[in-house]
Amino acid sequence: MPGVLNTLTITPFEGSTIGARVDGLDFSRPVPDEVSNELKAALHEHGVLVARSTNVDDHTMIALGKKWGPLDNVTAHKKAGRKMRLDIDEIFDVSNIDPEDNLIAEGDALRVSSARGNALWHADGAYNPRRSGISIIRAVELPPKGTGGETEFLDSRTSYEDLPDAKKMEIQNYVGMNTLYWNRIQANPDMEMFQSIDCTQVPLAKHRLAQIHEPTGRGNLYIGSYNHHIEGLPIDEGMRITHELRSHVEQDKYKLTVSWENPGDMAFWDNTAVLHRATIGAYAGKYRRDMRRISTFDDSKWAYGENDPNNSQQIGLK
Ligand SMILES: [Fe+2]
């Protein structure tokens, strides 16, 4: 179709090393391959894309995601006993609404612990043997404006490039040991059910800390709140280096904040180039906020990290 390639407009955000706004995405018809390819290339370059007030729904979001690879799903969480509000397994429910369609209450420890965990910096799927590639999230229902809930991103490629050469050399072969439990322990110091877990005695996903972002060839610091220690180093030493690197990447100069304005707003991010977190705003416990995410499995050579691709059981939490 003539002109299809020109339907998208990509406008980089000013004052940030990551992120761009996308205009011209239309989900009323299937997204053509040319457009999805253009979108993917822009995503790899900018790390984060934001589209406002789109006409996407669950099925059109999934159709777009499937063009970029097989989709992760909630099967492991269901097996662990988690009850689901939504009946499409490819959709991760990151709302504050429970399966009975009520606001999640402070007393619902498991759901509160999960929301708090998502508010720590991470790359989706880093705690699994096969990590996530691209994530897409969209707003279905939003709380009143000014009540918070922004999504924040960190430019982990620039943060890697900014490391001194000696530090790059030091970490080049380090393998991070990742578990979802470590995220939950840090996020929920008041919850006894997590504090007794020994993160050296649970299944750990191994992913290198210093990586190459294949589509651009740039270096990337792949670290976040799932990373408990470093393979082959004394636990304390690995935790100290992990903490040091996290403090580096978490500096404000690497951060982009995306606010949610209207239903249909979407954010796309490349988990192999940026980190992200949710923020818990004043809306929590007061107003409904329905956000839905899908994620592709990474298909780069780094996808399985140092894990056995033939033994890649995913981790699920109730
Ligand atoms: Fe996430």
Boltz pocket constraint, residues with backbone or C-beta under 6 A from the ligand:
constraints:
  - pocket:
      binder: B
      contacts: [[A, 118], [A, 122], [A, 123], [A, 124], [A, 276]]
      max_distance: 6.0
